[in-house]
């Protein structure tokens, strides 16, 4: 069933080739559904960053196009994990879930299990899955997610485990079907890979070197999204501040933002993730004058110790980082700043840790993503001596959380009593008579309203601050 006819000519153009295999898969799925007398279901699970989440929307778009019905449960006909390998516990979670899937697959002979994403770019991971999890049907990496339909068809027609891992690629195929989580907002990849080689980070090894998309491609994609109802986009890259350096005609990230701002119908622009060493005065200036760029900067510090920052290969000092914070706040006094912080990097002393707490107090973050250092095999930091004892790390981690929360509480009520514009995202989880949405600074607001407000921009008076979110009332309701 479903074999490629000898007379078929498979297109060589990457997009046309995948559209060809989507049609082949459609026919296969339709035949199998008729045979089983029921629809085929799929479940996708995303581990990791916003770029993974955007990739998963593309993967789900392909699956729904070929006929699968998305479900939340892993008791599905196809389960796909889009994996992350930034921290070891992400890998362990996937291995644990695979054990559960093995039992489900024994009950469903038609079940397909597929793995993709950053974990698959690690040779030792692929070898472990080949040896210990032979029931996994398909493995592919970060560079060829657009090939899902072709890989599926290969699995159905060859009956062997399909492994297709690329080390790099020049191909970017963005025009395939996508199923967005939110109809009114979307991520947009502006670049891939990373050239920074922070000593603790596996990303450059699994995502490859930096490669920027052409500005006209990005603008065309956002224009299509806006026509489809999108009001907010998040521009995505491992280091968006270095966007455009490797283009034949170099373009800065600040210049790209100015072009995106011109798109009619687009209401909000976010971006993730900037690197402090590349954040330019031009970018701060563009943000301060913009009517669409959101009033929020996520600026990962990782550590407040200049000594550790050097060991981390971050290419800035504590002093430079705090100067950058002052520059941002001088141009955007009301900005919300958030950050990433690692506790327990090899060799971290109590003095180093106190420097980090000092940065938290001086930068006045609205919130921080805090992580315990995770040793990743293949990175320079994994081979460093003076790994910090676990009990010391846990103590410091708890003290960091206390300090972050203390700082956040001291500034979190600054919008109380003001009217702010909120993009409504969903019905409130705890009270169906309320809706929830985000201000331009990314802070959540809950207020009375109905589901017909979802996807609209609403003026809300913030009546009460409750730490990391606000309660409010719609103005002119």
C-alpha positions as CSV (number, residue, x, y, z in Angstrom):
1,X,0.0,0.0,0.0
2,X,1.2,3.5,-0.8
3,X,4.4,2.6,-2.7
4,X,5.9,5.2,-5.1
5,X,5.0,4.3,-8.7
6,X,7.9,3.7,-11.1
7,X,6.5,6.5,-13.3
8,X,6.6,9.0,-10.4
9,X,9.1,11.8,-10.8
10,X,10.0,13.1,-7.4
11,X,10.6,16.9,-7.5
12,X,14.1,18.1,-6.5
13,X,13.2,21.5,-5.3
14,X,13.0,21.2,-1.5
15,X,9.5,22.8,-1.1
16,X,8.0,21.0,-4.1
17,X,9.6,17.7,-2.9
18,X,7.9,18.0,0.5
19,X,4.6,18.9,-0.9
20,X,4.8,15.8,-3.1
21,X,5.4,13.6,0.0
22,X,2.6,15.3,1.9
23,X,0.3,14.2,-0.9
24,X,1.7,10.7,-0.7
25,X,1.2,10.6,3.0
26,X,-2.4,11.9,2.7
27,X,-3.2,9.0,0.5
28,X,-1.6,6.5,2.9
29,X,-3.4,7.9,5.9
30,X,-6.7,8.0,4.1
31,X,-6.3,4.3,3.2
32,X,-5.3,3.3,6.7
33,X,-8.2,5.3,8.3
34,X,-10.6,3.5,5.9
35,X,-9.1,0.1,6.9
36,X,-9.3,0.9,10.6
37,X,-12.7,2.6,10.4
38,X,-11.5,5.5,12.5
39,X,-9.4,8.7,12.3
40,X,-5.7,8.5,13.0
41,X,-4.5,10.7,15.9
42,X,-1.2,12.4,16.7
43,X,0.3,13.9,19.8
44,X,3.3,16.3,19.7
45,X,5.3,17.2,22.8
46,X,7.7,20.1,22.9
47,X,10.7,20.3,25.2
48,X,12.8,23.4,25.3
49,X,13.0,26.9,23.9
50,X,10.7,29.2,21.8
51,X,12.4,28.0,18.6
52,X,11.4,24.4,19.5
53,X,7.9,25.6,20.1
54,X,7.8,27.3,16.7
55,X,9.3,24.2,15.0
56,X,6.6,22.1,16.7
57,X,3.9,24.3,15.1
58,X,5.4,23.4,11.7
59,X,5.6,19.7,12.5
60,X,1.9,19.7,13.7
61,X,0.9,21.6,10.6
62,X,2.4,18.9,8.4
63,X,0.8,16.1,10.4
64,X,-2.7,17.7,10.3
65,X,-2.3,18.4,6.5
66,X,-1.7,14.7,5.9
67,X,-4.8,13.7,7.9
68,X,-3.8,13.2,11.5
69,X,-6.1,14.6,14.2
70,X,-4.2,16.3,17.1
71,X,-4.9,15.0,20.6
72,X,-3.4,15.7,24.0
73,X,-2.9,12.1,25.1
74,X,0.1,9.9,24.1
75,X,-2.3,7.1,23.5
76,X,-2.2,8.2,19.8
77,X,-1.3,6.7,16.5
78,X,1.7,9.0,16.2
79,X,3.7,10.5,19.0
80,X,6.4,13.0,18.2
81,X,8.8,14.5,20.8
82,X,10.6,17.7,19.8
83,X,13.5,17.4,22.2
84,X,15.9,19.8,24.1
85,X,19.3,19.1,25.3
86,X,20.3,22.3,27.1
87,X,20.1,20.6,30.5
88,X,20.6,16.9,31.4
89,X,17.1,16.6,33.0
90,X,15.5,17.3,29.6
91,X,17.2,14.2,28.2
92,X,16.2,12.1,31.2
93,X,12.6,13.2,30.9
94,X,12.6,12.0,27.3
95,X,14.1,8.6,28.1
96,X,11.5,8.2,30.9
97,X,8.6,9.0,28.6
98,X,10.0,6.6,25.9
99,X,9.6,3.7,28.4
100,X,6.0,4.5,28.7
101,X,5.5,4.8,25.0
102,X,6.9,1.3,24.5
103,X,4.0,-0.2,26.4
104,X,1.5,1.9,24.3
105,X,3.1,0.8,21.1
106,X,2.7,-2.9,21.9
107,X,-1.1,-2.3,22.1
108,X,-1.2,-0.4,18.8
109,X,0.7,-2.0,15.9
110,X,0.0,1.1,13.8
111,X,1.7,3.5,16.2
112,X,4.6,5.6,15.0
113,X,7.1,7.1,17.5
114,X,9.3,10.0,16.2
115,X,12.0,12.0,17.9
116,X,13.5,15.2,16.6
117,X,15.2,18.3,17.9
118,X,18.5,19.1,19.7
119,X,18.9,15.7,21.5
120,X,19.1,14.0,18.2
121,X,22.1,16.0,17.2
122,X,24.2,14.3,19.8
123,X,25.8,11.1,18.4
124,X,25.8,9.3,21.8
125,X,22.1,9.9,22.2
126,X,21.2,8.5,18.8
127,X,23.4,5.4,19.5
128,X,21.7,4.9,22.9
129,X,18.2,5.1,21.3
130,X,19.3,2.7,18.5
131,X,20.4,0.2,21.1
132,X,18.0,0.6,24.0
133,X,14.8,2.0,22.3
134,X,14.6,0.1,19.1
135,X,10.8,0.6,18.9
136,X,11.4,4.3,18.0
137,X,10.5,4.6,14.3
138,X,12.0,7.9,13.2
139,X,14.9,10.1,14.4
140,X,15.8,13.5,12.8
141,X,17.5,16.6,14.0
142,X,17.2,20.4,14.0
143,X,18.2,21.0,10.4
144,X,15.6,19.0,8.5
145,X,12.3,19.2,10.4
146,X,10.7,20.2,7.1
147,X,11.3,16.6,5.9
148,X,8.7,15.1,8.3
149,X,6.4,13.9,5.5
150,X,9.2,12.3,3.5
151,X,10.6,10.6,6.6
152,X,7.1,9.3,7.5
153,X,6.6,7.9,4.0
154,X,10.0,6.2,4.1
155,X,9.1,4.5,7.4
156,X,5.7,3.3,6.0
157,X,7.3,1.9,2.8
158,X,10.6,0.6,4.2
159,X,9.5,-0.8,7.6
160,X,13.0,-0.1,9.1
161,X,14.0,2.5,11.7
162,X,14.6,5.8,9.9
163,X,17.5,8.0,11.1
164,X,18.2,11.2,9.2
165,X,20.5,13.5,11.1
166,X,22.2,16.4,9.3
167,X,25.3,18.2,10.6
168,X,24.3,21.5,8.9
169,X,22.3,22.8,6.1
170,X,21.9,25.7,3.7
171,X,18.3,24.8,3.1
172,X,15.5,26.7,4.9
173,X,12.0,25.6,3.9
174,X,9.5,27.9,5.7
175,X,6.4,27.7,3.3
176,X,5.0,24.3,4.5
177,X,1.7,24.1,6.5
178,X,1.8,25.3,10.1
179,X,-0.6,24.9,13.0
180,X,-0.2,27.8,15.4
181,X,-1.0,27.4,19.1
182,X,-2.5,30.9,19.0
183,X,-4.2,32.3,15.9
184,X,-3.4,35.9,16.9
185,X,0.4,35.6,17.6
186,X,3.3,33.7,16.2
187,X,7.0,33.1,16.4
188,X,9.1,33.9,13.3
189,X,12.6,32.5,12.9
190,X,15.0,35.2,11.7
191,X,18.2,33.2,12.1
192,X,19.4,29.7,13.1
193,X,22.4,28.5,15.1
194,X,24.9,30.3,17.4
195,X,28.6,31.4,17.1
196,X,29.1,32.3,20.8
197,X,30.3,29.0,22.3
198,X,29.6,29.9,25.9
199,X,31.6,27.3,27.8
200,X,28.6,25.6,29.5
201,X,26.3,25.5,26.4
202,X,25.7,22.6,24.0
203,X,23.6,24.7,21.6
204,X,26.3,25.7,19.0
205,X,27.2,22.0,18.7
206,X,23.6,20.9,18.0
207,X,22.2,24.0,16.2
208,X,25.3,24.8,14.2
209,X,26.8,28.1,13.1
210,X,24.7,31.3,12.8
211,X,22.7,31.7,9.6
212,X,20.5,34.6,9.0
213,X,17.4,34.7,6.8
214,X,17.1,37.4,4.2
215,X,15.1,40.4,5.4
216,X,12.6,40.2,2.5
217,X,11.8,36.5,3.4
218,X,11.1,37.5,7.0
219,X,8.9,40.5,6.0
220,X,6.9,38.4,3.5
221,X,6.3,35.7,6.2
222,X,5.1,38.3,8.7
223,X,2.9,39.9,6.1
224,X,1.3,36.5,5.4
225,X,0.8,36.0,9.1
226,X,-0.8,39.4,9.6
227,X,-3.2,38.6,6.7
228,X,-4.1,35.4,8.6
229,X,-5.0,37.3,11.8
230,X,-1.7,37.6,13.6
231,X,-1.4,40.7,15.8
232,X,1.9,39.9,17.6
233,X,5.1,38.3,16.3
234,X,8.1,37.1,18.3
235,X,11.3,37.2,16.2
236,X,13.4,34.2,17.2
237,X,17.1,33.3,17.2
238,X,19.7,32.0,19.6
239,X,21.3,35.5,19.5
240,X,19.0,37.9,17.6
241,X,21.4,40.8,18.2
242,X,24.0,39.3,15.8
243,X,21.3,39.0,13.1
244,X,22.4,39.9,9.6
245,X,26.2,39.8,10.0
246,X,26.6,36.8,7.6
247,X,24.2,38.1,4.9
248,X,25.7,39.0,1.5
249,X,24.4,42.5,2.2
250,X,24.7,42.9,6.0
251,X,21.7,44.1,7.8
252,X,21.6,44.9,11.6
253,X,18.9,43.7,13.9
254,X,17.9,47.3,14.6
255,X,17.4,47.8,10.9
256,X,15.3,44.7,10.6
257,X,13.1,45.8,13.4
258,X,12.5,49.1,11.7
259,X,11.3,47.3,8.5
260,X,9.1,44.9,10.5
261,X,7.5,48.0,12.2
262,X,6.3,49.2,8.9
263,X,4.0,46.2,8.3
264,X,0.4,47.4,8.3
265,X,-1.9,45.5,10.7
266,X,0.9,44.2,13.0
267,X,0.4,45.5,16.5
268,X,3.2,44.1,18.6
269,X,6.8,43.0,18.0
270,X,8.8,40.9,20.5
271,X,12.2,39.2,20.2
272,X,14.1,36.4,21.9
273,X,17.0,36.0,22.8
274,X,19.4,38.9,22.8
275,X,23.0,38.6,24.0
276,X,24.4,41.5,26.1
277,X,27.7,41.6,24.2
278,X,25.9,42.5,20.9
279,X,23.1,44.8,22.2
280,X,23.8,48.0,20.4
281,X,23.0,51.6,21.1
282,X,21.1,51.7,17.8
283,X,18.8,48.8,19.0
284,X,18.1,50.6,22.2
285,X,17.3,53.8,20.3
286,X,15.0,52.0,17.8
287,X,13.1,50.3,20.7
288,X,12.7,53.6,22.6
289,X,11.1,55.3,19.6
290,X,9.0,52.3,18.4
291,X,5.2,52.2,18.8
292,X,5.1,48.4,18.2
293,X,8.2,46.9,19.9
294,X,7.1,45.6,23.3
295,X,8.3,47.3,26.4
296,X,10.3,44.2,27.6
297,X,13.9,43.2,27.3
298,X,15.1,39.7,28.2
299,X,18.8,40.2,28.9
300,X,20.5,37.0,30.1
301,X,23.3,37.8,32.6
302,X,24.1,34.2,33.7
303,X,26.4,35.4,36.5
304,X,27.3,38.7,38.2
305,X,30.9,37.7,38.6
306,X,33.3,39.1,35.9
307,X,35.7,36.3,36.7
308,X,33.0,33.6,36.0
309,X,31.7,35.5,33.0
310,X,35.2,35.2,31.5
311,X,35.3,31.4,32.3
312,X,31.8,31.2,30.7
313,X,33.1,32.9,27.5
314,X,30.3,35.5,27.7
315,X,32.5,38.4,26.5
316,X,31.3,41.1,28.8
317,X,31.9,42.0,32.5
318,X,29.6,42.8,35.4
319,X,30.3,46.5,34.9
320,X,29.5,46.4,31.2
321,X,26.3,44.6,31.8
322,X,25.1,47.1,34.4
323,X,26.1,50.0,32.1
324,X,23.9,48.4,29.5
325,X,21.0,48.1,32.0
326,X,21.4,51.9,32.7
327,X,21.4,52.7,29.0
328,X,18.2,50.8,28.5
329,X,16.5,52.3,31.5
330,X,17.6,55.8,30.5
331,X,15.8,55.5,27.1
332,X,13.0,53.3,28.4
333,X,12.4,54.1,32.1
334,X,9.3,51.9,32.3
335,X,10.9,48.8,30.6
336,X,10.4,45.4,32.1
337,X,13.8,43.6,32.4
338,X,14.0,39.8,32.8
339,X,17.1,37.5,32.7
340,X,18.6,34.1,32.9
341,X,21.0,33.1,35.8
342,X,23.1,30.0,36.3
343,X,24.0,28.9,39.9
344,X,26.8,26.5,40.6
345,X,29.0,27.0,37.5
346,X,32.4,25.2,38.1
347,X,34.6,27.2,40.5
348,X,31.8,29.5,41.7
349,X,32.8,30.9,45.1
350,X,30.6,32.6,47.7
351,X,32.1,35.9,46.6
352,X,31.2,35.2,42.9
353,X,27.6,34.3,44.0
354,X,27.3,37.5,46.1
355,X,28.2,39.4,42.9
356,X,25.3,37.8,41.2
357,X,22.9,38.8,44.0
358,X,24.3,42.4,43.6
359,X,23.4,42.5,39.9
360,X,19.9,41.2,40.7
361,X,19.4,44.1,43.2
362,X,20.9,46.7,40.9
363,X,19.2,45.6,37.7
364,X,15.8,45.3,39.4
365,X,14.5,42.4,37.3
366,X,10.7,41.8,37.0
367,X,11.5,38.1,37.0
368,X,14.4,35.7,36.3
369,X,14.7,32.2,34.9
370,X,17.1,30.6,37.4
371,X,19.0,27.4,36.6
372,X,21.3,25.0,38.5
373,X,24.4,24.4,36.3
374,X,24.0,21.2,34.3
375,X,27.1,19.5,33.0
376,X,26.8,18.9,29.3
377,X,29.3,16.4,27.8
378,X,31.3,17.9,25.0
379,X,31.3,21.5,26.4
380,X,34.5,23.0,27.9
381,X,32.8,23.6,31.3
382,X,32.1,19.8,31.7
383,X,35.9,19.3,31.9
384,X,36.5,22.1,34.4
385,X,37.7,21.3,37.9
386,X,36.1,22.6,41.1
387,X,32.6,21.4,40.4
388,X,30.5,23.0,43.2
389,X,29.1,20.6,45.8
390,X,25.4,19.9,45.4
391,X,24.4,21.1,48.9
392,X,26.2,24.4,48.3
393,X,24.5,24.9,44.9
394,X,21.0,24.2,46.4
395,X,21.6,26.7,49.2
396,X,22.7,29.4,46.8
397,X,19.8,28.6,44.4
398,X,17.3,29.1,47.2
399,X,19.0,32.3,48.3
400,X,18.9,33.6,44.7
401,X,15.2,32.8,44.4
402,X,14.5,34.7,47.6
403,X,16.5,37.7,46.3
404,X,14.7,37.7,42.9
405,X,11.3,37.5,44.6
406,X,12.2,40.3,47.0
407,X,13.3,42.6,44.2
408,X,10.3,41.7,42.1
409,X,7.9,42.4,44.9
410,X,9.5,45.8,45.5
411,X,8.7,46.9,41.9
412,X,5.9,44.7,40.8
413,X,3.0,47.1,41.8
414,X,4.4,50.1,39.8
415,X,1.5,49.8,37.3
416,X,-1.3,49.6,39.8
417,X,-4.0,52.1,39.1
418,X,-2.9,52.7,35.5
419,X,-4.7,51.7,32.3
420,X,-2.7,49.3,30.1
421,X,-3.3,47.7,26.7
422,X,-3.7,43.9,27.0
423,X,-3.7,41.2,24.3
424,X,-6.2,38.7,25.5
425,X,-4.9,35.1,25.2
426,X,-7.4,32.8,26.8
427,X,-10.2,32.1,29.2
428,X,-8.8,32.1,32.8
429,X,-8.0,28.6,34.1
430,X,-9.5,29.2,37.5
431,X,-12.6,31.3,36.7
432,X,-14.4,31.0,33.3
433,X,-16.0,34.5,33.8
434,X,-12.5,36.0,33.5
435,X,-10.0,36.2,30.7
436,X,-6.2,36.4,30.8
437,X,-3.8,38.3,28.6
438,X,-0.4,40.1,28.5
439,X,0.6,43.7,28.7
440,X,3.3,44.9,26.3
441,X,5.9,44.2,29.1
442,X,4.8,40.5,29.1
443,X,3.2,40.7,32.6
444,X,-0.1,38.7,32.9
445,X,-3.4,40.4,33.6
446,X,-6.7,38.7,34.7
447,X,-10.0,40.5,34.3
448,X,-13.7,39.8,33.8
449,X,-14.5,39.1,30.2
450,X,-15.8,36.5,27.7
451,X,-14.0,34.3,25.3
452,X,-15.0,36.5,22.3
453,X,-12.3,38.9,23.6
454,X,-9.5,36.4,22.8
455,X,-7.1,37.7,20.2
456,X,-8.2,41.4,20.7
457,X,-6.3,44.3,22.3
458,X,-8.2,45.7,25.3
459,X,-7.6,48.6,27.6
460,X,-7.6,47.4,31.2
461,X,-7.4,49.3,34.4
462,X,-5.0,47.5,36.8
463,X,-6.8,47.4,40.1
464,X,-4.6,45.0,42.2
465,X,-1.0,43.7,41.9
466,X,-0.6,40.1,43.0
467,X,3.1,39.6,42.7
468,X,3.8,38.3,39.2
469,X,0.4,39.2,37.8
470,X,-2.4,41.8,38.0
471,X,-6.2,41.8,38.5
472,X,-8.0,44.4,36.4
473,X,-11.2,45.7,34.9
474,X,-11.9,46.5,31.2
475,X,-12.2,50.2,30.5
476,X,-15.3,51.3,28.6
477,X,-16.6,47.7,28.7
